[in-house]
Amino acid sequence: MSRDQVVGVLLLFAGLLGIGFYGWLVFLSAWSMLVLQLTGFVAVAGILVILAWIGYTLATTPPPKPIENLEGELKGVEEKAEEDAAS
């Protein structure tokens, strides 16, 4: 059995144990309401953090150059490459 397969089996069992433990917390423990509240909060907060990160990225990233400017720059680069190749 390769190392990757061993890690895979360990992750499989860890996931199954986690599901069982979470199920016990939600359905059988005295803290079920708290567990559900924390789970809901973490899920919603995670989605909102991703939304905020996307907004921050959009707000702080400069807009791309217009296509016309890029075409001009490419022509300049091509001319420079031709000059370098000729010399």
N, C-alpha and C positions, 0 to 999 in steps of 0.2 A: 504494500500500500504506500503510495507516494505521500509526501508531506502535505501537498495540496488537498488530497483526499482526507487526511487526518484532520486538517483544519476545517474542511467542509463538514465532517461528521461532528466535530465539536460545536461548530456553529449551529448545526441542525438541532442537537440536543439542548444547547443553550437557549435557542429560540423556543423549543417546545416547553422547556422548564419555565421560561419567562411567561409564555401564554398561560400555563397552569397556575403560576403564582399570581398573575394579574387577574385571572378568573376567580381565584380564591379571594383576592382582595375585594373585588367588585361584588361578588355574590354571597360570600360567607363571612366576611370579617365585619367587625363593628365600625370600621372606617370606610365603608363602601361609598358613602356620600362624599366624603373628602377626596377619596381616590377619583371618583367621577368628576368632581369639580376641578381637581388638579389636571386631570387628563384633558378635559375640555379647554381649560385655560392654556395649557402648553400647546395644544393643537391650533387654537385660534391665534395665539401669540406667534407661533412659528410661521403661519401663513402671513400674518401682518408684518413680521420682520422681513420676509421675502419681498412683500409688496413695497415696504419702505426702502429696501436695498435697491430694488429696480428703480424706484423714484429718484433716489440719490444718484444712481449711476446715470440716469437720463438727464438730471439737472446739472451734473458736473462734467459730463463729456462734451467736448466742443463739437459743433456740427461738422459734418463732412464737407470737404471742398466741393464746389460745383464741378460737374463733369467737364465743362469747357476748360477750367483751370487745369484739371488733370491731363487733358489732351495736350495742352501747351507744355506742361512739364515733361510729358513723355517725349514730345518732339525734341525738347532741349536735351534730354538724356540720350536720345538716339543720335543726335548730332554730335554730342560730346564723345559718345562711344565710337562714332565713325572717325572723328578727328584723332582719337587715341589709337585706333587701329591703323590709320594712315601714317602715323609718325613712328 
